[in-house]
Amino acid sequence: MSEPSSSFPQQTVSDKTLRRKTLFAFVFFIVFLAGAWATFKWVNRQPKEGGALKPLRKTLNANERLFSAMFDANKLVKEYPVSAAAKRVRVNGMDGLRDSVNEETWRLHVVRSSGDTLHLTINDIKKLPKKDLVFDFKCIEGWDQVTHWAGVPLKTFMQYYHLNGQSKMKYVGLQTPDKKYYVGIDMPSALHAQTLLCYEMNGKPLPANQGFPLRLIIPVKYGIKHLKRIGTMFFSNDKPADFWAERGYDYYAGH
């Protein structure tokens, strides 16, 4: 019995054609590598802008404009039950925390305008409505951890202390008491319902390595924006200095 014939005609590629195609693919690969290497060398010869090579900073700024336009203040980060929170919370970075701090003498300095600063104790903050938050804390290094925090929503804080004019500005700047760590936060993210001036972790006062007595928790951002041990808060229409952005990272740092 004869074999059934295929409905597709079989094509035979000659050795000459095969060699020609192989050579073309090889030349294309070499040209591609040469172009990629030349681009890499060109980028590395460019001046720096805001801590990053200028072409990279322009790309990061373009990403920031895109993510800012897509930001939805009504979209909440997923919350978890307290039972899901890690008992041993990861510590990542001690910049701004190396000096000791006394809760009795610590103050949150809120610069409303030049020459007009509020000086608040931790009890001034604790008297405001408290919110617990259990969410998946994300680090820009790639790890994440479900953690439990509590404090005052920053939006509530700003309303209580009549910072309505300041809330219409573009940015909030935060600094540690020693000024060695500092971040700039876009105002829509700062006023997000889950952004906290946080003074508790796992139902207890913050430990020193987590920013005692007061830190920022801002779930719509990566960990580099969650400034520990806030000393000063101010407001600006220009981007405040940002520790990691000055070292080449994304200023917006949202996820």
Summary of the structure (lengths in Angstrom):
residues: 255
radius of gyration: 26.2
end to end distance: 65.7
largest distance: 101.3
contacts: 691
relative contact order: 0.16
helix: 31%
strand: 24%
